[in-house]
Amino acid sequence: MLDAVLPGAQHLQNFHPLVVHFPVALLPGAALLYILAWLTGRESWAWAALWLLVLGTVSAALAVATGLYAEPGVMVARSVRAQVLEPHKRFMLATLALSTALTLWAIAARPLPTKGRLIFLLLLLLLLVGMVRGADYGGRLVYDYNAGGNACPQPIEFTQ
């Protein structure tokens, strides 16, 4: 069934690659809209940002869950696991924790906190820095150490 809808998924070792891009898109979108809402005073943008933050946090939880589930099957050397996989995991767990805290704060103070607003926005930017650092480690796992598996022989020839 999945092969009919997503034929490329048959080459995946796990579902982690299918979900990691959602928080990578949604959380920066939330930050951008929150900053624009703060600068312009447009509450509608703050509401849109809140929805992106909620969706980004939910998708981050799914990405973390699929990553933790996939971790034992990642075939990399112990040194790569220690130097690349572990920092990736720590950054992404911290990203999820911070996005969860910010989401709960934003829900409680709908749509954008008035007390501590600058701290909220700075923490949102810190979240993005941590997420980008963690994503960089994830990219290194896949592209430098073939942690995504050997689905395709190299070099890949073009076919129609």
Backbone as JSON, one array per atom type, in Angstrom:
{
  "sequence": "MLDAVLPGAQHLQNFHPLVVHFPVALLPGAALLYILAWLTGRESWAWAALWLLVLGTVSAALAVATGLYAEPGVMVARSVRAQVLEPHKRFMLATLALSTALTLWAIAARPLPTKGRLIFLLLLLLLLVGMVRGADYGGRLVYDYNAGGNACPQPIEFTQ",
  "N": [[0.83, -1.2, 0.0], [1.82, 1.32, 0.96], [3.92, 1.48, -0.82], [2.65, 2.03, -3.22], [1.73, 4.63, -2.9], [3.95, 6.09, -1.97], [6.51, 5.41, -3.61], [9.29, 5.65, -3.32], [9.71, 5.18, -0.67], [10.1, 2.51, -0.19], [12.78, 2.03, -0.17], [13.7, 3.01, 2.18], [15.1, 2.58, 5.42], [13.78, 3.13, 7.7], [11.13, 5.24, 9.08], [11.99, 7.75, 9.77], [13.32, 9.63, 7.96], [11.12, 10.51, 6.52], [9.69, 12.24, 8.13], [11.3, 14.18, 9.32], [11.59, 16.62, 8.03], [9.38, 18.21, 8.43], [9.3, 19.54, 11.09], [11.58, 21.05, 10.64], [10.77, 22.85, 8.75], [8.4, 23.98, 9.8], [8.95, 25.07, 12.41], [10.9, 27.21, 12.04], [9.22, 28.79, 10.45], [7.23, 29.46, 12.27], [8.75, 31.01, 14.06], [9.5, 33.15, 12.39], [6.97, 34.28, 11.77], [6.1, 34.96, 14.35], [7.98, 36.94, 15.02], [7.45, 38.83, 13.02], [4.79, 39.41, 13.72], [5.19, 40.59, 16.22], [6.7, 42.85, 15.49], [4.94, 44.2, 13.79], [2.54, 44.24, 15.1], [0.36, 42.75, 14.37], [-2.14, 40.7, 15.19], [-3.27, 38.51, 13.91], [-1.14, 37.33, 12.58], [0.29, 36.43, 14.74], [-1.44, 34.46, 15.69], [-1.34, 32.67, 13.54], [1.34, 32.0, 13.75], [1.32, 30.7, 16.22], [-0.15, 28.38, 15.56], [1.64, 27.23, 13.72], [3.78, 26.78, 15.45], [2.67, 24.9, 17.23], [2.1, 22.77, 15.43], [4.69, 22.36, 14.51], [5.96, 21.51, 16.85], [4.56, 19.14, 17.44], [5.25, 17.68, 15.15], [8.0, 17.61, 15.56], [8.11, 16.0, 17.82], [7.26, 13.61, 16.69], [9.34, 13.23, 14.86], [11.51, 12.92, 16.63], [10.65, 10.62, 18.0], [10.58, 8.7, 15.9], [13.26, 8.79, 15.21], [14.55, 7.89, 17.57], [13.51, 5.33, 17.61], [14.67, 4.32, 15.3], [17.36, 4.43, 15.85], [18.87, 2.13, 17.0], [19.25, 0.55, 14.71], [20.93, 1.94, 13.03], [23.67, 1.76, 11.06], [26.66, 2.5, 11.74], [30.08, 3.28, 12.45], [31.43, 2.91, 15.79], [32.81, 5.2, 16.6], [31.7, 7.16, 14.97], [29.09, 7.05, 15.85], [29.46, 8.0, 18.46], [30.61, 10.56, 18.04], [28.97, 11.88, 16.2], [26.26, 10.85, 15.93], [25.32, 10.81, 18.62], [25.6, 13.6, 19.47], [23.75, 14.66, 17.61], [21.38, 13.47, 18.48], [21.2, 14.56, 21.1], [20.97, 17.36, 20.58], [18.55, 17.38, 19.17], [16.73, 16.31, 21.01], [16.86, 18.34, 22.91], [15.86, 20.42, 21.35], [13.22, 19.54, 20.98], [12.35, 19.57, 23.66], [12.56, 22.32, 24.32], [10.87, 23.44, 22.36], [8.47, 22.31, 23.13], [8.11, 23.47, 25.67], [7.95, 26.2, 24.94], [5.69, 26.1, 23.32], [3.68, 25.36, 25.14], [3.78, 27.63, 26.77], [3.03, 29.61, 24.91], [0.44, 28.75, 24.28], [-0.8, 29.05, 26.74], [-0.68, 31.81, 26.99], [-2.06, 32.85, 24.86], [-2.14, 34.63, 21.74], [0.51, 35.2, 21.69], [2.92, 35.63, 24.12], [2.64, 38.34, 26.45], [3.89, 39.15, 28.8], [7.25, 38.81, 29.34], [7.81, 38.64, 26.65], [10.02, 39.3, 24.98], [11.93, 37.52, 25.95], [10.67, 35.12, 25.3], [10.75, 35.28, 22.47], [13.51, 35.35, 22.07], [14.22, 32.84, 23.1], [12.93, 31.29, 21.23], [14.49, 31.82, 18.98], [16.88, 30.74, 19.9], [16.09, 28.08, 20.01], [15.93, 27.57, 17.26], [18.63, 27.8, 16.53], [19.74, 25.62, 17.92], [18.3, 23.54, 16.69], [19.18, 23.73, 14.03], [21.88, 23.14, 14.37], [21.66, 20.5, 15.3], [20.4, 19.35, 13.07], [22.43, 19.61, 11.22], [24.29, 17.75, 12.16], [22.7, 15.48, 11.7], [22.5, 15.54, 8.9], [25.18, 15.11, 8.28], [25.44, 12.51, 9.22], [23.9, 11.11, 7.33], [24.92, 11.91, 4.76], [27.74, 12.0, 4.95], [28.44, 9.64, 6.26], [26.8, 7.63, 5.38], [24.53, 6.81, 6.84], [21.93, 6.49, 6.21], [21.66, 4.14, 4.95], [22.35, 1.71, 2.39], [20.8, 2.09, 0.03], [21.0, 2.68, -2.65], [23.3, 1.84, -5.17], [26.55, 3.29, -5.72], [28.31, 4.98, -8.35], [25.24, 6.76, -8.92], [23.36, 6.2, -11.68], [21.56, 7.94, -14.21], [18.18, 7.18, -14.85], [15.17, 6.61, -16.73]],
  "CA": [[0.0, 0.0, 0.0], [2.69, 2.49, 1.04], [4.72, 1.51, -2.05], [1.87, 2.64, -4.3], [1.62, 6.06, -2.65], [5.3, 6.62, -1.85], [7.39, 4.33, -4.09], [10.65, 5.8, -2.81], [9.77, 4.74, 0.73], [10.52, 1.11, -0.1], [14.22, 2.0, 0.03], [14.03, 3.54, 3.5], [15.25, 1.61, 6.5], [12.83, 3.53, 8.74], [10.3, 6.37, 8.69], [12.57, 9.01, 10.24], [13.52, 10.62, 6.89], [9.84, 11.01, 6.02], [9.07, 13.21, 9.03], [12.22, 15.18, 9.87], [11.53, 17.92, 7.34], [8.24, 19.01, 8.9], [9.71, 20.54, 12.09], [12.6, 21.92, 10.06], [10.04, 23.91, 8.03], [7.35, 24.62, 10.61], [9.46, 25.86, 13.54], [11.37, 28.52, 11.57], [8.05, 29.55, 10.0], [6.61, 30.02, 13.48], [9.61, 32.09, 14.56], [9.39, 34.3, 11.48], [5.67, 34.92, 11.95], [6.07, 35.6, 15.67], [8.77, 38.18, 14.96], [6.68, 39.79, 12.22], [3.63, 39.81, 14.52], [5.7, 41.49, 17.26], [7.11, 44.1, 14.86], [3.82, 44.9, 13.14], [1.37, 44.27, 15.98], [-0.75, 42.02, 13.74], [-2.49, 39.53, 15.99], [-3.54, 37.38, 13.02], [0.13, 36.66, 12.33], [0.64, 35.72, 15.97], [-2.25, 33.24, 15.71], [-0.76, 31.75, 12.55], [2.6, 31.53, 14.33], [0.99, 29.72, 17.25], [-0.48, 27.13, 14.9], [2.88, 26.65, 13.19], [4.55, 26.3, 16.59], [2.03, 23.66, 17.7], [2.35, 21.73, 14.43], [6.13, 22.09, 14.51], [6.29, 20.73, 18.05], [4.02, 17.8, 17.24], [6.08, 16.99, 14.16], [9.3, 17.37, 16.19], [7.94, 14.82, 18.67], [7.22, 12.46, 15.79], [10.7, 13.05, 14.34], [12.33, 12.37, 17.71], [10.21, 9.25, 18.25], [11.05, 7.83, 14.81], [14.71, 8.74, 15.31], [14.92, 7.0, 18.67], [13.16, 3.97, 17.19], [15.6, 3.92, 14.25], [18.75, 4.5, 16.32], [19.61, 0.86, 17.11], [19.53, -0.02, 13.4], [21.84, 2.77, 12.25], [24.92, 1.03, 10.92], [27.83, 3.36, 11.64], [31.15, 2.92, 13.38], [31.24, 3.44, 17.15], [33.34, 6.56, 16.67], [30.7, 8.02, 14.33], [27.96, 7.06, 16.78], [29.81, 8.86, 19.59], [30.96, 11.92, 17.64], [27.98, 12.5, 15.32], [24.89, 10.45, 16.26], [24.96, 11.26, 19.98], [25.29, 15.04, 19.48], [22.51, 14.86, 16.86], [20.28, 13.09, 19.38], [21.1, 15.54, 22.2], [20.44, 18.63, 20.06], [17.15, 17.24, 18.79], [15.95, 16.18, 22.25], [16.78, 19.7, 23.47], [14.93, 21.16, 20.49], [11.86, 19.11, 21.33], [12.02, 20.05, 25.02], [12.36, 23.76, 24.27], [9.67, 23.75, 21.58], [7.32, 21.94, 23.96], [7.95, 24.51, 26.7], [7.48, 27.43, 24.28], [4.33, 25.86, 22.86], [2.8, 25.45, 26.31], [3.77, 29.04, 27.16], [2.23, 30.35, 23.92], [-0.96, 28.34, 24.43], [-1.3, 29.67, 27.98], [-0.74, 33.27, 26.82], [-2.51, 32.98, 23.46], [-1.31, 33.78, 20.9], [1.91, 35.59, 21.9], [3.04, 36.14, 25.49], [2.92, 39.76, 26.65], [4.93, 39.19, 29.82], [8.4, 38.03, 28.91], [7.75, 38.47, 25.2], [11.37, 39.31, 24.4], [12.56, 36.24, 26.34], [10.02, 34.11, 24.47], [11.28, 35.37, 21.11], [14.93, 34.95, 22.1], [14.25, 31.39, 23.25], [12.54, 30.74, 19.93], [15.68, 31.89, 18.13], [17.81, 29.74, 20.44], [15.57, 26.81, 19.54], [16.32, 27.41, 15.86], [20.07, 27.55, 16.49], [19.94, 24.23, 18.33], [17.75, 22.65, 15.68], [20.07, 23.75, 12.87], [23.09, 22.38, 14.75], [21.3, 19.08, 15.3], [20.14, 18.92, 11.69], [23.73, 19.49, 10.57], [24.8, 16.42, 12.54], [21.9, 14.49, 10.99], [22.94, 15.54, 7.51], [26.49, 14.46, 8.23], [25.22, 11.06, 9.36], [23.38, 10.56, 6.07], [25.73, 12.18, 3.57], [29.16, 11.7, 5.15], [28.65, 8.31, 6.82], [25.83, 6.71, 4.78], [23.67, 6.27, 7.89], [20.63, 6.22, 5.62], [21.68, 2.81, 4.34], [22.94, 1.6, 1.06], [19.65, 1.82, -0.83], [21.38, 2.83, -4.06], [24.74, 1.72, -5.42], [27.18, 4.51, -6.19], [27.55, 6.19, -8.6], [23.88, 6.57, -9.36], [23.17, 6.55, -13.09], [20.22, 8.44, -14.52], [17.26, 6.29, -15.58], [13.87, 7.25, -16.93]],
  "C": [[0.87, 1.26, 0.0], [3.53, 2.63, -0.24], [3.98, 2.18, -3.19], [1.81, 4.16, -4.15], [2.99, 6.73, -2.62], [6.3, 5.55, -2.3], [8.83, 4.44, -3.58], [10.82, 5.3, -1.38], [10.23, 3.29, 0.87], [12.02, 0.99, 0.14], [14.64, 2.49, 1.41], [14.15, 2.42, 4.52], [14.24, 1.89, 7.62], [12.09, 4.78, 8.28], [10.88, 7.73, 9.08], [12.77, 10.03, 9.11], [12.22, 11.21, 6.34], [9.27, 12.14, 6.87], [9.99, 14.34, 9.49], [12.08, 16.56, 9.24], [10.38, 18.8, 7.8], [8.64, 19.99, 10.0], [10.75, 21.51, 11.56], [11.95, 23.07, 9.28], [9.11, 24.68, 8.95], [7.9, 25.51, 11.73], [10.09, 27.18, 13.1], [10.23, 29.4, 11.06], [7.34, 30.2, 11.18], [7.43, 31.18, 14.01], [9.49, 33.33, 13.69], [8.06, 35.03, 11.69], [5.54, 35.58, 13.32], [6.83, 36.92, 15.66], [8.03, 39.24, 14.15], [5.45, 40.3, 12.98], [4.05, 40.82, 15.59], [6.05, 42.85, 16.65], [5.94, 44.9, 14.31], [2.6, 45.04, 14.04], [0.17, 43.53, 15.41], [-1.02, 40.73, 14.51], [-2.77, 38.3, 15.12], [-2.26, 36.61, 12.7], [0.58, 35.89, 13.57], [-0.16, 34.43, 16.09], [-1.72, 32.22, 14.72], [0.55, 31.16, 13.07], [2.34, 30.48, 15.4], [0.65, 28.38, 16.62], [0.76, 26.45, 14.32], [3.74, 26.09, 14.31], [3.97, 24.99, 17.11], [2.32, 22.52, 16.71], [3.83, 21.36, 14.36], [6.55, 21.25, 15.7], [5.77, 19.31, 17.94], [4.88, 17.02, 16.24], [7.49, 16.74, 14.7], [9.23, 16.15, 17.11], [7.92, 13.55, 17.83], [8.61, 12.17, 15.22], [11.62, 12.44, 15.4], [11.95, 10.91, 17.96], [10.71, 8.3, 17.16], [12.57, 7.72, 14.81], [15.18, 7.81, 16.41], [14.62, 5.54, 18.33], [14.19, 3.45, 16.17], [17.03, 3.78, 14.76], [19.46, 3.15, 16.42], [20.0, 0.26, 15.76], [20.47, 0.79, 12.54], [23.22, 2.11, 12.25], [26.07, 2.0, 10.66], [28.85, 2.89, 12.66], [30.87, 3.53, 14.75], [31.73, 4.87, 17.29], [32.35, 7.55, 16.06], [29.49, 8.14, 15.23], [28.25, 8.05, 17.92], [29.98, 10.32, 19.18], [29.89, 12.63, 16.81], [26.55, 12.15, 15.74], [24.47, 10.95, 17.63], [24.72, 12.77, 20.06], [24.0, 15.37, 18.71], [21.32, 14.58, 17.77], [20.11, 14.12, 20.5], [20.52, 16.87, 21.72], [18.95, 18.5, 19.74], [16.25, 17.0, 20.0], [15.8, 17.54, 22.92], [15.84, 20.57, 22.67], [13.49, 20.82, 20.83], [11.45, 19.64, 22.7], [11.72, 21.55, 25.0], [11.11, 24.12, 23.47], [8.41, 23.38, 22.35], [7.05, 23.01, 25.01], [7.41, 25.8, 26.08], [6.04, 27.28, 23.78], [3.35, 25.98, 24.03], [2.68, 26.9, 26.79], [2.87, 29.84, 26.22], [0.75, 29.99, 24.01], [-1.57, 29.0, 25.67], [-1.49, 31.17, 27.82], [-1.23, 33.64, 25.43], [-2.59, 34.4, 22.95], [0.18, 34.05, 21.08], [2.02, 36.17, 23.3], [3.31, 37.64, 25.53], [3.99, 39.93, 27.72], [6.06, 38.27, 29.38], [8.47, 37.8, 27.41], [9.14, 38.4, 24.57], [12.11, 38.01, 24.74], [11.99, 35.11, 25.5], [10.62, 34.1, 23.06], [12.76, 34.97, 21.05], [15.07, 33.45, 22.27], [13.84, 30.69, 21.96], [13.72, 30.76, 18.96], [16.74, 30.89, 18.59], [17.39, 28.34, 20.01], [16.02, 26.55, 18.11], [17.81, 27.13, 15.72], [20.37, 26.1, 16.86], [19.44, 23.24, 17.28], [18.66, 22.59, 14.45], [21.35, 22.98, 13.16], [22.8, 20.88, 14.72], [21.05, 18.54, 13.91], [21.45, 18.77, 10.91], [24.36, 18.14, 10.9], [24.02, 15.32, 11.82], [22.28, 14.4, 9.52], [24.3, 14.87, 7.34], [26.35, 12.94, 8.35], [24.81, 10.44, 8.02], [24.39, 10.71, 4.94], [27.22, 11.89, 3.74], [29.39, 10.25, 5.56], [27.61, 7.29, 6.38], [24.93, 6.05, 5.83], [22.27, 5.98, 7.37], [20.56, 4.85, 4.97], [22.25, 2.85, 2.95], [21.84, 1.25, 0.06], [20.03, 1.85, -2.3], [22.89, 2.64, -4.19], [25.28, 3.04, -5.96], [28.12, 4.18, -7.34], [26.16, 5.85, -9.14], [23.77, 7.07, -10.8], [21.74, 7.03, -13.3], [19.43, 7.37, -15.27], [15.93, 7.0, -15.72], [12.78, 6.52, -16.25]]
}
